[in-house]
Amino acid sequence: MLFTDRTDAGRRLAVALRHLERRDPVVLGLPRGGVPVAYEVAQALRAPLDVIVVRKLGVPYHPELGFGAIGEGGVRVISDEIVRHAGVREKDLVAVERTEEAELARRAHAYREGRPRLPLKGRAVVVVDDGVATGATARAACQVVRAQGAAHVVLAVPVASPDVAARLRQDVDEVVCLSTPKLFSAVGEWYRDFSQTSDEEVVSLLARVSGGIAPSEEVEVDAGGVPLLGDLALPGDAGAVVVFAHGSGSSRHSPRNRAVASALNRAGLGTLLFDLLTPGEEVYRANVFDIGLLAGRLADTTSWLRRRLPLPVGSFGASTGAAAALRAAAAADSGVGAVVSRGGRPDLAGADLSGVRAPTLLVVGGDDTTVIDLNRQAQAALRCENRLEIVPGASHLFEEPGALDQVADLAQDWFTAHLLQDAS
């Protein structure tokens, strides 16, 4: 079984967990990759979502060998047998535990942004990860959950090594696994898109279900007669809407775009993430780089949105999506009030750059040198208000800690200034 991405895996996993809905479960995602999967499970089961933050305690001279694990609330699971056989001294045990306690507290606070963890005592708890290879972290998480008072512990994963899945059944009440392929070497090989989940995405997903962000509504966009699926999120005080155009090989489920969209939602901006191509069109790789086709879809989608909502509209484009956003904004009747490009290829908009009237912000990673040069060339062709921002130390995908946060802050400031303030 091959999964498109973690969102697809979570939705499929949720179907297999429907029997738990009547038990009013709590869903816990293992950061970072398990959280997008857990989010879909929690949405389907209408269950609260939290993270399960655990830290493995490794033997000092052999750190990959764990002699125990710790969790929040002072939970401590120690294997006396491994401690004895590995000759772990008491002072070493204390030192390792003190170091891991500090990191555990830091991560838990960062992910929840100060919110208290969900109580588990007497509850059915579903522990979710994006897959299991060795099983060490998943096992530690389930042990911690049990120690925190869970009455029924379920480990749910899309894919796992068959022998590890069998062993884990001894530690929990139930294991739900969609696929246990015999030829298993790594979790990532069973996903088409297994790009790294950022801390920012974990924070945004938790904030979304905790009430910090307006829930998204799945909509069918009419793009010139072609139906395209999208996710529309509108905070109650939304003063404008930003339409996202994803890059080549991505979709509306892009974790980076979703993280930025969540930040915009918190700032009072609505967002629409939609698929630029139908599933049938995506099969033909040339469509992914057909800027004219993509720009047309984006223009039609913007028109559809403006008919539906009487709000200012902005565009956020990533990679090739940035070229589509700028080409669409160049039309005289585009209705686009501002454009932001993240790691984009605005140069692919060609001669249309000179026709863009919407204020345009170009954001590029400092280590993405080739794309920096291409953005400078595109900036020289723009005749509208524009700015080039380079995020130091960031790569093309802004995967470095804090890099995507900077993108979100820059986008928020740009759209707030040019969509909200200009409309007031």
N, C-alpha and C positions, 0 to 999 in steps of 0.2 A: 504494500500500500504506500503510495507516494502522496505527500501533502503539498499543496501549493505554498502555504506559508503557515505561520502560527495561528492566524485567524481562522483559516480553513480547518486546521487541526482541532482547534478549540470547538468549532461548531459541530464537527463530526463527533468529537468526544462527548459533547453535551447530549447528543441523541442517545448514546449508550448509557448515560447517567440519569435518564429521565425517571427511572424507578426511585431515585432518591428524593425527588421533589416533595413527596409527601412527608418526608422526615425533617423538613425545614432545615436544610444543612447550612453550614458555613463553608465557603470555598476559600482555600488558601493557595496562593501561587508562590512557587519557589523563584526568587529573583535570580537572574533577571528574565531569562527566556521563558520561564513557566508562567509569568504574569499575563502576557497577552493571551495565552491559551486559557488560563483560569478566568480571565475577563469574559470570554465568550461563554464559558460554562456557567459562570455566575449569572450572566444575563439570561440565559436560557432557563435556568432553574429558579430565576427570581430570588437569588440568594445573595446575602452580603459577601463582599470580597475583601480579603486582606492578604498581606504577605506573611509567610512563615520564614522568619529570619533565623537561621541556625549557623553555627560555626563549628567546623570539625576541629577537634583537638588532636594534633599530630605529634607523634613521637619526635622529640627534638632533633635527633640525628637521622631520622627517617620520616620526615613530615608527611609523606604520602600515606603512611600507615597511621590510621586514626585509632586512638585509644578511648575516644569518647566524643561527645558533642555537647554544646550548650545552646540554650534557647532563652527567649525572653522570660521575665518573671522569675529568674534565678533557677530555671530548670537545668539540671545537670545529669547527663547520662554517661556513665563511666563503665568501661569493660575492665573489671578487675583482672581477668585472665590475660588480656593484652598488656596491661600495666605490669603484671608480674613477669610475664615471659619476655617483655621488651626491656625489663630492668629500669623502668621510668622511676626516677627518684621523686620524693615528695616535693622538694623545692623546684624541680623541673616542671612537675605537673602544675604547681601553683603559678609559676611564671608563664607557662603557655596559656593557662586559663585566664590570667589577668590580661594578657595581650589580646586574646580573642574576645573577651568581654567588652573591651573598649571599642573594638571594631564592630561588634554586634550592635552595641548601643548607637554608634554613629550611623550605621546603615539603616536601622529601624527608624530612627528619628528623621533621617533624610527622606526615606521612602514615604512615610506617612505625613510628613510636614507637621509633626507635633501631635497628630491625632492619637488617641489611645488605641491599643490593639484590641481586637474583638475578643470577648470572653468565650472560652470554649467548653467550660465545664458542663457536662451533661449533654452536649450537642453532638450531632452527627457532623463529621468534618471530612471534607474532600481535599486532599493534598494533591496539587496539580503541578506537573513539570512538563517541559516540551519533549521529553524522552529520557530514557534511562540506559546508561551504558554500564558503569560499575555498580551503581545502586547505593553508593556510600552516602551521598547527600540525601537522597530520598529516604533511605532507612533512618538516618539521623533525624530528619524532619518528622517522620511518623512517630518515632520514639518520643520526641519532644512534645508533639501534639497530645500523645497519650498521657504523658506526664503532666500536661496542663489541664487534664481532666476530661478530655473528649470521651464520649461514651461509645462512639462507633467511628472507626478510622478507615477511610477509603483512600487508596492511592490510585490516581487516575493519570494515565499518560497515553499519548498517541502511539508511541513505538518504544519497544524495549528489547534488549537481548533476552532470548528465551530462557536461558538458565538463570539469569538475574531476576527476571520476572517471577520465576518459580520460587526462588529463595525469599523474595520479598513477601510472598503470600504468608510466610510464617510470622511476619511482624505486624500485619494489619488484619482487619476484619474482612477486607475485600480489596482485590486488585482489579481495576478495569483498564485493559490495554487493548487498543484496536489492532495492533500488529506486532507480532514477535517473529520477524524474519530469521531464518536459519543462518543466512549469510549476513551477519551483523558486525560492522566494525566501528561505526560512529553514528550518532543520532542525526547529524546534519545531512548524511547521504539520503535520507528519506524525506527531505524537503527540497522543493525547487528553489525556494527563497529561505535561506537560513541565516540571513544577515543578523549581526549582533543587535540585541535589544539594549537600548541605552537606559541609564538611570532616569533620564527625563521621561521616557515613555512609561516606565513603571510608575513614576509619580503622577503622570497625567491620567493613567487608567484608574489608579486608586482614587484620585480626586474626582474623576467622572462619576464613579458609583457612590462616592460619599456625599454627593450633592454639591460639589464644588463646580461642576461643569454641567451645562444643560445636556440631557441625553440626546443622542442623535436619532434621527428618523430616516429609515431607508426610503428613498424616493426613486421614481423612474423619470429620468430626464428625457425630454423630447428634444433631441439634437437634430433638427432638420428632418424629422420623420424617423430617425433611428433611436430606438429606446436604449438608454444607458442607465445602469444602476449607480446610485449615489447615496451618500450619507450626509444629511443636512442637520446641523446643530444650531439652534437659535436660543441663546440666553434670553431671559425675560426682558432684559433691558437692551437688547441688541440694537445698535444704531447704524450698523452697516454689515455687509456680508462679504466674505472673501472666498473666491472660487479657486480651488487648487488644481494645478495641472501637473501630474506626475511625470517622471522621466522615463526613459527607455527601460523596459524590463520590469517596471513597477506597476502599481495599481492604486486604487483608492485606499488600499490597506497598508500603504507605505508607512512603516513605523516612524520614520523621521517626519514625514508630513503630518501624521496624526499627533505627534508630540508638539509640533508648532501650532497646529490647529487648536489643541487643548489650551495652550497658552493664550491664544487669541480669544477663545471662548471666555476664559477667566477675566480677560480685559473688556468684556462686553461686546465682542465682535462675533457675528455668526460665521459659520464656515460650511462650505459645500465641497466634499471630496467625492469625485466621481470617476468612473472608468471612461477613458477617452475612446476606447475601442470595445467592440463586442468580443465575446470569447472566440467566435469564428474568425474575426479579423486579426486577433492577436497571433493566430497560427502563422500568419505571413509576416516574417520579420521586417520586411520592407515598410509595412504600415507603421511600425514603431518609430521610424525615422522620417516619415512623410509629414514634414512640418506644415505643409499646406492643409492636409487632411486634419491634422490635430488642431490647427488654429481655427479651422472651420467649425469643428466640434465644440471648441471652447467658446467661440462667438455665439453659436446657436444656444449653448447652455446658459451663457450670460443673459441672452435675450429671454430665454425661458424663465430664468430666475427673476429678472426685472419685471416680467409680467405677473409673477406670483407674489413678489414682495416689493413694496414701495420704499426701498432702502438703497443707499449708495452701494456700489459694488466695486471690489478690488480683485486683483489676480495675483496668485502666488505660484510661481513656476519653478520646478526643479529640473536640472539637467536639460534635456531636449524640451521639456515642458515650458521652460523659460522662453525659448524661441517661439513656441506656439502662443504663449501669453502675450508677447510683444507684437507678434504679427497680428493677432486678433485685436489688440489695443490700438493698432495703427489705423483701423477702419474709422471713417468719419463719424459713424453712428454707433461706435462700440459701447458707449456708456460706462467704460471702465474709468474709475476715478484715481487709481493708483496701482502700481505693479511692483512686486518684490521678486527677485530672482535669487535662488539658493543654489550655489555651485552650478550655475546655469551655463548654457551655451547660447547666449543672446546673439552671438555672431551669426548663428544659423538663420536668424530672421532676415539677414541680408539688407536689401534696399528699403525694406519696410521700416527699419529703425528710424529713419529720418521723419517718418510720418507719425510716430508715437507722440501723443500730447499728454498722456497721463504721467505724473511724477513717478520716476523709476529708481528703485534702489537695487544695486547689484551687490550681492554678498558672496564672497569667495574665501575658501580656506587658504591660510598663509603658506601651506606646504603644497598647494595645488597650483604649481607655478605655470604650467601650460595653460590652464583655464584662466589664471590671472591675466595673462597676456591677451587671450581671446576676449575677455571682458573689457580690457582697456581699449582694444580696437573697437568693440561695440559701443563703448561709452563715447568714443570720439565721434561716432556717427549719430548719436542721439541729439535731438534738438530741444527736447523737453527738460524740465528740471530733473536732475539726476545726481546720484552719488554712488561711489564705489567704496564698499567697506570690506576690509580684509581682516579675517579673524586669525590672529597669530597662532601658529602651531596646529591649525586644523587641516585635516586632509579633505579630499573631495566629498566624502560622506559625512563629515563632521562627527565622527564617532568618538573623538577624544572627550574625556570628562569636561563637562561645562561648555563644550563648543556649540552644541545645539541650543543650549540655553541662550547663548549670545545671539544666535540667529533669531530665535523667538523674540528676544527683547528688541532687536533691531526692527523686525517686521512689525511688532506691536506698535512701536513708536512711529514708524512710517505710516502705517494704516490709520492710526489714531489721529495723526496730524493732518493727513490728506483726505480722509473719509469722514471722520467724526467732526473735527474742528471746522473743516471747510463747509460742512453741511449745516453747521449751527449758525 
